[in-house]
Each structure stands twice: as structure tokens, then as C-alpha cells.
């Protein structure tokens, strides 16, 4: 960020250290900020044109904590509201200044949230109802969700056409939908095969 190298990590041996940010100096790396004073199982470091975003999710309190810095020196966790929900998986990213969360809740339901008007708002309908994990990629005009299904032992990709649109509604039903704005399963390569459950 601005020709400076930063690293974020969690010290899982020390339960009081989570989301630690280091900056490279002439003498190695110097600790500059601790996002959350407890261990975090989900975290991501994202750099935009104007800010650094250090995202963590605390599995004990079921809360996110996002630290923002414009210069790499002064950090604030008050600029982005906390997302509070017990989840099995959560991921974070930013595009054109807009913040997004991909969430698999405790019931295995995958869904997306965007940050607007100082709060996290659900985007469209549920993406998948039997997910074990989720990550996503923000494309030019689509969002691609990569989902794991531990019950059916498979992975799948879905996309949602809403990026850069004024109306962030979704007419799909989350389990296939249509090409006109719904959640749509993207066919895998022809040589891709479903992972079979290992035999006992």
C-alpha cells in the first residue's frame, strides 16, 4: 500500500493476539496495530485505492471487526459497523469502494451482504441452502460464489448479476434461478467430477 509492505496474522498460540498488522521497516517488521484482542478464525487484508481494510471475525463473540487506515499509521474500527451473526464461514472483499461479505450461517445457508448507509444489507435471495463453506470473487458486473457442500460432497459456483446496478434486487430463487438476474449455477469443466464420499 503506497509502496509500503504490510502483513496481517493471528497468533493462535497466544489467544490474546488476533489480527495483528505489521509493517516492513529497515530492521524487519514492526507491529503497528492489533485489530482484535482475541483469536480470530477468519481474516483478510484488503487494499483499495484510498484505504487499507483489515477484516477479522471473532468466533467467540460472533462479530466482525474491520480496521480502516488511510496512511497505515492511524487505524480506526469505528468506520464500518460490526456484523453480528454466528457463522460457519465468512469472507470479505471490496470493489470500487463498496464492501461485501459472503456468509454461510449456522444453518448452512449461503448469502451475500453489502455495506450501505452505515449498515450491512442482504443482497438478493439466499444463494444456497446446504453450504459448508463459501468464498467469492467480484467480477466486472457479476459476483461469483464458490461453495462447498459437505452433505452432497461437491463444490459448485454460482453467480449473481447485480454489480454496478441501481436496483440490487434478485429475482432468482437461490437454487438455480434464471439468467435475468437470478442465482445461476455455472457449469464446471467437462472433465470435472464430483468428489465421492470416502468409504469407511
Secondary structure by P-SEA (a helix, b strand, c coil): cccbbbbbbbccccccccbbbbbbcccccccccccccbbbcbbbbbbcccbbbbbbbbccccbbbbbbbccccccccccbbbbbccccbbbbbccccbbbbbbbccccccbbbbbcccbbbbcccccccccccccccccccbbbbbbbbccccccbbbbbcccccccccccccccccccccccccccccccccccccccc
